[in-house]
Amino acid sequence: MGTAGTGADETADERRHLINVAYRLLGSAAEAEDAVQEAYTRWYALPQERRQEITNPGAWLTTVTSRICLDVLGSARARRERYVGAWLPEPLPDPAERDHGHGADPADQLVMNESVTTAFLVVLESMTPAERVAFVLHDVFRYPFAEIAGVLGRTPASCKQLASSARRRVGVTRTPVPPATRAETVRQVKRAWEAKDIAALVDLLDPAAVLTADGGGLAGTVLHPVEGGTRVARYLLAIAERSPGIELLERSVNGTPGLVAQVAGTVTTVASFDVADGRVTRIWAVRNPGKLRPWTRHVAAGDG
């Protein structure tokens, strides 16, 4: 795994790749950064002669990072059972839209593609830790099962079965929605929400639409998903009624069009959307302040 190399200095070039692997495995930029940092700590803790014996530091680091993520995923299951309300992956801004973009934040190093959309990450959460590692490493990063076996401590055949099981969880792939269509649908939701036009909102929402919110017990929100287009529309309008001064901005969230709500310049909610046939089918709204840190320095000038 990773780019071939013989010296310790070359491992610095692997950091971006490792962050991308770890975020997809964990759904959290902060936890991904911690996992990668721990992998580097273990690398530099090796005796110099041992490091020199490793002909592919990138492969070593990827294996160690993946194993660390596997351990984190195992403990995360217990933590999330105690989590207040629904748990959602940490939403990330597009580095190109950020107002600093110096690469200091792990979020700046992430490649935004279909494997980091909220919809995809939510599906990954339904997998067992071993399934998730096998699926992400093979289907997303194209590692052979022989190498994945070294991460999971299983046979290549077993890893192939894990990835196959995970693939079934992903389900049938829908026809991709053109970015312009998705962006226009989100824009119309923003306009209807700002105008408090419930009829327009209901029309933009699929009758079976579901809104899931993540406050983590640190921000007020519904603890259970809101189901049904009409109920979701009424919930959105209720928020508008009790949130004077709220401002909605169109921003990319995990690589797809989304909305960011801010009050007095402080980001309070980041929402991402799933769209099919011109209607919103899912809304994921993150309000947990701990998950909004990548956005605190993000919101660029302009009203979106």
Sine and cosine of phi, psi and omega as CSV:
sin_phi,cos_phi,sin_psi,cos_psi,sin_omega,cos_omega
0.00,0.00,0.54,-0.84,0.07,-1.00
1.00,0.08,-0.04,-1.00,-0.02,-1.00
-1.00,0.03,0.69,-0.72,-0.03,-1.00
-0.90,0.44,0.56,-0.83,0.02,-1.00
-0.15,-0.99,0.29,-0.96,-0.04,-1.00
-0.83,-0.56,-0.20,0.98,-0.05,-1.00
-0.90,-0.44,0.43,-0.90,-0.03,-1.00
-0.90,0.43,-0.56,0.83,-0.03,-1.00
-0.88,0.48,-0.48,0.88,-0.04,-1.00
-0.93,0.36,-0.29,0.96,-0.02,-1.00
-0.92,0.40,-0.36,0.93,0.02,-1.00
-0.87,0.49,-0.51,0.86,0.00,-1.00
-0.95,0.31,-0.25,0.97,-0.03,-1.00
-1.00,0.07,-0.23,0.97,-0.15,-0.99
-0.85,0.53,-0.71,0.71,-0.01,-1.00
-0.87,0.50,-0.71,0.71,0.01,-1.00
-0.89,0.47,-0.69,0.73,-0.03,-1.00
-0.90,0.43,-0.65,0.76,0.04,-1.00
-0.87,0.48,-0.66,0.75,0.00,-1.00
-0.91,0.42,-0.66,0.75,0.05,-1.00
-0.90,0.44,-0.76,0.65,-0.10,-1.00
-0.91,0.41,-0.61,0.80,0.01,-1.00
-0.90,0.43,-0.67,0.74,0.01,-1.00
-0.92,0.39,-0.50,0.87,0.04,-1.00
-0.98,0.22,-0.53,0.85,-0.13,-0.99
-0.94,-0.35,-0.40,0.92,-0.02,-1.00
0.96,0.28,0.29,0.96,-0.02,-1.00
-0.59,-0.81,0.84,-0.54,0.02,-1.00
-0.92,0.40,-0.61,0.80,0.00,-1.00
-0.91,0.42,-0.71,0.70,0.01,-1.00
-0.93,0.36,-0.55,0.83,0.04,-1.00
-0.90,0.44,-0.69,0.73,0.03,-1.00
-0.88,0.47,-0.67,0.75,0.02,-1.00
-0.89,0.45,-0.67,0.75,-0.01,-1.00
-0.91,0.42,-0.68,0.73,0.00,-1.00
-0.92,0.39,-0.65,0.76,0.02,-1.00
-0.88,0.47,-0.65,0.76,0.02,-1.00
-0.90,0.43,-0.62,0.79,0.03,-1.00
-0.89,0.45,-0.68,0.73,0.04,-1.00
-0.91,0.42,-0.61,0.79,0.04,-1.00
-0.87,0.49,-0.68,0.74,0.02,-1.00
-0.92,0.38,-0.58,0.82,0.01,-1.00
-0.89,0.45,-0.76,0.65,-0.06,-1.00
-0.97,0.25,-0.22,0.98,0.09,-1.00
-0.98,0.18,-0.25,0.97,0.03,-1.00
-0.94,0.35,0.57,-0.82,0.10,-0.99
-0.85,0.52,0.55,-0.83,-0.06,-1.00
-0.83,0.56,-0.64,0.77,-0.01,-1.00
-0.91,0.41,-0.53,0.85,0.03,-1.00
-0.94,0.35,-0.66,0.75,0.04,-1.00
-0.88,0.47,-0.62,0.78,-0.01,-1.00
-0.93,0.38,-0.40,0.92,0.02,-1.00
-0.97,0.23,-0.36,0.93,-0.03,-1.00
-0.99,0.11,0.95,-0.31,-0.09,-1.00
-0.97,0.24,-0.30,0.95,0.00,-1.00
-0.74,-0.67,0.99,0.12,0.00,-1.00
-0.84,0.54,-0.58,0.82,0.00,-1.00
-0.88,0.48,-0.67,0.74,0.02,-1.00
-0.90,0.44,-0.67,0.74,0.01,-1.00
-0.89,0.47,-0.72,0.69,-0.02,-1.00
-0.91,0.42,-0.64,0.77,0.01,-1.00
-0.91,0.41,-0.67,0.74,0.03,-1.00
-0.88,0.48,-0.73,0.68,-0.03,-1.00
-0.92,0.40,-0.69,0.72,0.03,-1.00
-0.86,0.50,-0.68,0.73,-0.01,-1.00
-0.90,0.43,-0.63,0.78,0.03,-1.00
-0.92,0.40,-0.63,0.78,0.05,-1.00
-0.89,0.46,-0.70,0.72,0.02,-1.00
-0.89,0.46,-0.61,0.79,0.03,-1.00
-0.87,0.49,-0.68,0.73,0.04,-1.00
-0.90,0.43,-0.67,0.74,0.00,-1.00
-0.89,0.45,-0.67,0.74,0.01,-1.00
-0.87,0.49,-0.62,0.78,0.02,-1.00
-0.89,0.45,-0.70,0.72,0.01,-1.00
-0.97,0.26,-0.46,0.89,-0.02,-1.00
-0.90,0.43,-0.53,0.85,-0.01,-1.00
-0.87,0.50,-0.68,0.74,0.01,-1.00
-0.93,0.37,-0.65,0.76,0.00,-1.00
-0.89,0.45,-0.64,0.77,-0.07,-1.00
-0.96,0.28,-0.36,0.93,0.12,-0.99
-0.92,0.39,-0.43,0.90,0.01,-1.00
-0.99,-0.12,-0.04,1.00,-0.06,-1.00
-0.93,0.37,0.63,-0.78,0.00,-1.00
-0.99,0.15,0.91,-0.41,-0.01,-1.00
0.99,0.17,-0.29,-0.96,-0.02,-1.00
-0.97,0.25,0.57,-0.82,0.07,-1.00
-0.97,-0.23,0.79,-0.61,0.04,-1.00
-0.85,-0.53,0.46,-0.89,0.06,-1.00
-0.87,0.50,0.42,-0.91,0.01,-1.00
-0.94,0.34,0.85,-0.52,-0.02,-1.00
-0.97,0.24,0.59,-0.81,-0.05,-1.00
-0.82,-0.57,0.63,-0.78,0.07,-1.00
-0.98,0.17,0.30,-0.95,0.09,-1.00
-0.97,0.23,0.83,-0.55,0.01,-1.00
-0.80,0.60,-0.53,0.85,-0.02,-1.00
-0.93,0.38,-0.37,0.93,-0.02,-1.00
-1.00,-0.08,-0.14,0.99,-0.09,-1.00
-0.98,0.22,0.44,-0.90,-0.09,-1.00
-1.00,-0.07,0.15,0.99,0.09,-1.00
-0.79,-0.62,-0.89,0.46,0.16,-0.99
0.85,0.53,0.68,0.73,0.02,-1.00
-0.99,-0.13,0.08,1.00,0.05,-1.00
0.99,0.16,0.10,0.99,-0.02,-1.00
-0.97,0.25,-0.49,0.87,0.00,-1.00
-1.00,0.02,0.69,-0.73,0.01,-1.00
-0.84,0.54,-0.48,0.88,0.01,-1.00
-0.88,0.47,-0.47,0.88,0.00,-1.00
-0.94,0.34,-0.30,0.96,-0.09,-1.00
-0.99,-0.11,0.00,1.00,-0.06,-1.00
-1.00,0.06,0.69,-0.73,0.09,-1.00
-1.00,0.08,0.85,-0.52,-0.03,-1.00
-1.00,0.04,0.93,-0.37,0.10,-0.99
-0.54,-0.84,-0.19,-0.98,-0.10,-0.99
-0.89,0.45,-0.31,0.95,-0.02,-1.00
-1.00,0.09,0.05,1.00,0.09,-1.00
-0.85,-0.53,0.09,1.00,0.05,-1.00
-0.89,0.45,0.46,-0.89,0.00,-1.00
-0.86,0.51,-0.65,0.76,-0.01,-1.00
-0.85,0.53,-0.68,0.73,-0.03,-1.00
-0.94,0.34,-0.69,0.72,-0.01,-1.00
-0.90,0.43,-0.57,0.82,0.04,-1.00
-0.90,0.43,-0.64,0.77,0.06,-1.00
-0.90,0.44,-0.66,0.75,0.02,-1.00
-0.86,0.51,-0.52,0.85,-0.01,-1.00
-0.91,0.41,-0.36,0.93,-0.02,-1.00
-0.99,0.16,-0.14,0.99,-0.06,-1.00
-1.00,0.02,0.38,-0.92,0.16,-0.99
-0.95,0.32,0.36,-0.93,0.02,-1.00
-0.80,0.60,-0.69,0.73,-0.02,-1.00
-0.92,0.39,-0.65,0.76,0.05,-1.00
-0.87,0.49,-0.69,0.72,-0.05,-1.00
-0.90,0.44,-0.69,0.72,0.01,-1.00
-0.90,0.44,-0.73,0.68,-0.01,-1.00
-0.89,0.46,-0.69,0.72,-0.04,-1.00
-0.92,0.38,-0.75,0.66,-0.04,-1.00
-0.90,0.44,-0.73,0.68,-0.04,-1.00
-0.91,0.42,-0.62,0.78,-0.04,-1.00
-1.00,0.09,-0.81,0.59,-0.14,-0.99
-0.98,0.20,-0.51,0.86,-0.01,-1.00
-1.00,-0.05,-0.73,0.69,-0.09,-1.00
-0.97,-0.25,0.00,1.00,0.14,-0.99
0.89,0.45,0.52,0.85,0.10,-1.00
-0.98,0.20,0.62,-0.79,0.04,-1.00
-0.94,0.34,0.45,-0.89,-0.04,-1.00
-0.90,0.43,-0.43,0.90,0.03,-1.00
-0.89,0.45,-0.59,0.81,0.03,-1.00
-0.98,0.19,-0.60,0.80,0.02,-1.00
-0.90,0.44,-0.53,0.85,0.02,-1.00
-0.86,0.51,-0.57,0.82,0.02,-1.00
-0.93,0.36,-0.47,0.88,0.04,-1.00
-0.97,0.25,-0.73,0.69,-0.11,-0.99
-1.00,0.04,-0.21,0.98,-0.05,-1.00
0.93,0.36,0.57,0.82,0.00,-1.00
-0.77,-0.64,0.08,-1.00,0.03,-1.00
-0.98,0.20,0.40,-0.92,0.07,-1.00
-0.83,0.55,-0.62,0.79,0.01,-1.00
-0.90,0.44,-0.65,0.76,0.03,-1.00
-0.90,0.43,-0.65,0.76,0.02,-1.00
-0.91,0.42,-0.61,0.80,0.05,-1.00
-0.89,0.45,-0.65,0.76,0.04,-1.00
-0.91,0.41,-0.62,0.78,0.03,-1.00
-0.88,0.47,-0.71,0.71,0.00,-1.00
-0.90,0.43,-0.61,0.79,0.02,-1.00
-0.91,0.42,-0.67,0.74,0.05,-1.00
-0.89,0.45,-0.67,0.74,0.03,-1.00
-0.90,0.44,-0.63,0.78,-0.01,-1.00
-0.88,0.47,-0.59,0.81,0.03,-1.00
-0.91,0.41,-0.51,0.86,0.04,-1.00
-0.93,0.37,-0.53,0.85,0.02,-1.00
-0.90,0.43,-0.55,0.83,0.08,-1.00
0.98,0.18,-0.22,-0.97,-0.04,-1.00
-0.96,0.29,0.77,-0.64,0.00,-1.00
-0.98,0.19,0.82,-0.58,0.04,-1.00
-0.98,0.22,0.26,-0.97,0.11,-0.99
-0.90,0.44,0.81,-0.59,-0.03,-1.00
-0.85,0.53,0.64,-0.77,0.05,-1.00
-1.00,0.03,0.81,-0.59,0.01,-1.00
-0.83,0.56,0.67,-0.74,-0.02,-1.00
-0.80,0.61,-0.63,0.77,-0.02,-1.00
-0.90,0.43,-0.62,0.78,0.02,-1.00
-0.92,0.39,-0.70,0.72,0.02,-1.00
-0.88,0.47,-0.69,0.72,-0.02,-1.00
-0.90,0.44,-0.65,0.76,-0.01,-1.00
-0.92,0.39,-0.61,0.79,0.03,-1.00
-0.90,0.45,-0.71,0.70,0.03,-1.00
-0.90,0.44,-0.62,0.78,0.02,-1.00
-0.89,0.46,-0.65,0.76,0.01,-1.00
-0.93,0.38,-0.58,0.81,0.07,-1.00
-0.89,0.46,-0.68,0.73,0.02,-1.00
-0.85,0.52,-0.73,0.68,-0.03,-1.00
-0.90,0.43,-0.69,0.73,0.00,-1.00
-0.91,0.41,-0.64,0.77,0.01,-1.00
-0.90,0.44,-0.70,0.71,0.00,-1.00
-0.91,0.40,-0.56,0.83,0.00,-1.00
-0.99,0.12,-0.09,1.00,-0.04,-1.00
0.83,0.56,0.65,0.76,-0.05,-1.00
-0.99,-0.12,1.00,-0.06,-0.09,-1.00
-0.91,0.41,-0.58,0.81,0.00,-1.00
-0.89,0.46,-0.67,0.74,0.01,-1.00
-0.92,0.39,-0.64,0.77,0.02,-1.00
-0.90,0.45,-0.72,0.70,0.00,-1.00
-0.87,0.50,-0.63,0.78,-0.01,-1.00
-0.92,0.38,-0.49,0.87,-0.03,-1.00
-1.00,0.10,-0.27,0.96,-0.04,-1.00
-0.98,-0.18,0.67,-0.74,0.11,-0.99
-0.89,0.47,0.61,-0.79,0.01,-1.00
-0.82,0.58,-0.46,0.89,0.01,-1.00
-0.98,-0.21,0.34,0.94,-0.03,-1.00
-0.85,0.52,0.51,-0.86,0.00,-1.00
-0.75,-0.66,0.72,-0.69,0.09,-1.00
-0.93,-0.37,0.82,-0.58,0.05,-1.00
-0.88,-0.47,0.76,-0.65,-0.04,-1.00
-0.86,-0.51,0.55,-0.84,-0.03,-1.00
-0.81,-0.58,0.96,-0.29,0.06,-1.00
-0.94,-0.33,-0.29,0.96,0.03,-1.00
0.88,0.48,0.31,0.95,-0.05,-1.00
0.98,0.21,0.05,1.00,-0.04,-1.00
-0.95,-0.32,-0.13,0.99,0.04,-1.00
-0.54,-0.84,0.63,-0.78,-0.04,-1.00
-0.90,0.43,0.76,-0.65,0.06,-1.00
-0.14,-0.99,0.14,-0.99,0.04,-1.00
-0.94,0.34,0.61,-0.79,-0.02,-1.00
-1.00,0.06,-0.34,0.94,-0.01,-1.00
-0.82,-0.58,0.46,-0.89,-0.01,-1.00
-0.84,0.54,0.59,-0.81,0.10,-1.00
-1.00,-0.08,0.84,-0.54,-0.11,-0.99
-0.91,-0.41,0.66,-0.75,0.01,-1.00
0.98,-0.20,0.75,-0.66,-0.06,-1.00
-0.83,0.55,-0.68,0.73,-0.03,-1.00
-0.92,0.40,-0.67,0.74,0.01,-1.00
-0.91,0.41,-0.63,0.77,0.03,-1.00
-0.90,0.44,-0.69,0.72,0.01,-1.00
-0.87,0.49,-0.69,0.72,0.00,-1.00
-0.91,0.42,-0.61,0.79,0.03,-1.00
-0.90,0.44,-0.69,0.72,0.02,-1.00
-0.88,0.48,-0.66,0.75,0.01,-1.00
-0.93,0.36,-0.56,0.83,0.05,-1.00
-0.89,0.45,-0.62,0.78,0.05,-1.00
-0.89,0.46,-0.70,0.72,-0.01,-1.00
-0.87,0.48,-0.63,0.78,-0.05,-1.00
-0.92,0.40,-0.59,0.81,-0.07,-1.00
-0.98,-0.22,0.26,0.97,-0.01,-1.00
-0.79,-0.61,0.92,0.39,0.03,-1.00
-0.89,0.46,0.64,-0.77,0.02,-1.00
1.00,0.07,-0.01,1.00,0.01,-1.00
-0.95,0.32,0.62,-0.78,0.00,-1.00
-0.82,-0.58,0.74,-0.67,0.02,-1.00
-0.97,-0.23,0.73,-0.68,0.03,-1.00
-0.84,-0.55,0.65,-0.76,0.09,-1.00
-0.99,0.13,0.86,-0.51,0.00,-1.00
-0.61,-0.80,0.43,-0.90,0.10,-0.99
-0.97,0.26,0.78,-0.63,0.03,-1.00
-0.86,-0.52,0.91,-0.41,-0.05,-1.00
0.79,0.61,0.63,0.78,0.11,-0.99
1.00,0.06,0.00,1.00,0.03,-1.00
-0.78,-0.63,0.38,-0.92,-0.03,-1.00
-0.86,0.51,0.74,-0.67,0.01,-1.00
-0.56,-0.83,-0.12,-0.99,0.01,-1.00
-0.78,-0.63,0.63,-0.77,0.05,-1.00
-0.88,-0.48,0.79,-0.61,0.04,-1.00
-0.97,-0.23,0.72,-0.69,0.06,-1.00
-0.69,-0.72,0.50,-0.87,0.04,-1.00
-0.79,-0.61,0.84,-0.54,-0.01,-1.00
0.80,0.59,0.62,0.78,0.06,-1.00
0.99,0.12,-0.01,1.00,0.01,-1.00
-0.97,-0.24,0.80,-0.60,0.02,-1.00
-0.95,0.32,0.82,-0.58,-0.03,-1.00
-0.92,-0.39,-0.40,0.92,-0.03,-1.00
-0.50,-0.87,0.64,-0.77,0.15,-0.99
-0.82,-0.57,0.85,-0.53,-0.07,-1.00
-0.89,-0.47,0.71,-0.71,0.11,-0.99
-0.87,-0.49,0.35,-0.94,-0.18,-0.98
-0.72,-0.69,0.53,-0.85,0.21,-0.98
-0.93,-0.37,0.70,-0.71,-0.11,-0.99
-0.79,-0.61,0.66,-0.75,0.09,-1.00
-0.56,-0.83,0.73,-0.68,0.02,-1.00
0.82,0.58,0.62,0.78,0.08,-1.00
0.97,0.23,0.12,0.99,0.01,-1.00
-0.80,-0.60,0.48,-0.88,0.02,-1.00
-0.98,0.17,0.81,-0.59,0.02,-1.00
-0.98,-0.20,-0.51,0.86,0.01,-1.00
-0.64,-0.77,0.61,-0.79,0.15,-0.99
-0.80,-0.60,0.78,-0.63,0.08,-1.00
-0.90,-0.44,0.90,-0.44,-0.07,-1.00
-0.91,-0.42,0.89,-0.45,0.01,-1.00
-0.98,-0.18,0.84,-0.54,0.01,-1.00
-0.86,-0.51,-0.15,0.99,0.02,-1.00
-0.87,0.48,0.90,-0.44,-0.06,-1.00
-0.84,0.55,-0.53,0.85,0.00,-1.00
-0.90,0.44,-0.44,0.90,0.01,-1.00
-1.00,-0.04,-0.06,1.00,-0.02,-1.00
-0.98,-0.20,0.09,1.00,-0.03,-1.00
-0.85,0.53,-0.64,0.77,0.02,-1.00
-0.88,0.48,-0.26,0.96,-0.04,-1.00
-0.99,-0.13,-0.21,0.98,-0.08,-1.00
-0.90,0.44,-0.45,0.89,0.02,-1.00
-0.95,-0.33,0.22,0.98,-0.20,-0.98
-1.00,-0.09,-0.76,0.64,-0.25,-0.97
-0.81,0.58,0.93,-0.37,-0.07,-1.00
-0.98,0.21,0.20,-0.98,0.01,-1.00
-0.90,0.43,0.49,-0.87,0.02,-1.00
0.95,-0.32,0.26,-0.97,-0.07,-1.00
-0.97,-0.23,0.23,0.97,0.07,-1.00
0.94,0.35,0.00,0.00,0.00,0.00
